[in-house]
Amino acid sequence: MDNLDKYFDAVRDMFLSDGWQYFLQDLNRFVTEANDIRAVRDAEDLFYKQGQLNVAEFVLGFEESIKTAQQAQEDEETE
């Protein structure tokens, strides 16, 4: 088993954990609240919120991107 396989196994275990599910719930609540721009004070605060949302969206899409990468690796190995 190479390092990439170990990585995929480890993140798959993480995705199956209750902690990951709780984290995603919290992150989804954060995104909902952060999308409310009524509390934005100025342009700097708006850019800060945009950065926060970019990171949150990356994390929310992480599981799917890992599944896609793992499938691509498996397809490559079978060719």
N, C-alpha and C positions, 0 to 999 in steps of 0.2 A: 504494500500500500504506500503510495507516494504522498508527499505533503499536501497536494491538492485534494486527494481523496480524504485525507484526515481533516482538512479544512471543511469540506462539504459535509462530512459526518458530524463534525462539531457544531456547525451552524444549523444543521437539520435538527440535532438534539435541542439546540437553543430554541428553535422555532416551535418545537413541540412542548416546551415548558410553559407552565402557568405564568411564570414571571414574564415571559415574552408577550403573552396575551394581555396581561395587565398593563405592560408597558405600551403596547399598541393602543389599548383603550385610552390610557392617559394622553398619549400623543395625539390621538384623534380629537379628544376634548380640547387640547391645546390649540390644534389647528382651527377648530371651530371658533374658539375665543380670539385667536390672533387674527382671523379674517375680519373681525369687527374693527373697522378703521376709525370709528368715532372717537376712540381714545388717543389717536395719533396727535402728538403735539406739534411736530414740525417735520420737515423733509428728512432730517437725520433719523428721527424716530421711525419714519416710514421705511427708510432703507434698512434700518435694523430689523424691523418686523419682516420685511421681505427676505432678509437673510435667514431669520429664524424659520420662516415657512419653507424656504428652499431646503434647509437641512432636514426639517420634519418630513417633507415630501420624499426626500432621498431615503430616509429611514423607513418610511411607510412602504416604499417600493423595493426595499432591500431583499425581502424574502422572495419576491417574484424574480428579481434579477439574478439571485443565486440559483433558483430553480432553472432559469433559462441557461445560465452558464454551465450548470451541471449537465443539462440535457445536451448542450452543444459538445461538451467533452465526451459524453457517452456516444454521441453520434460519430464523432471523430474517431473514437477508438474502434468502432464497428466497421469503419470504412476500410 
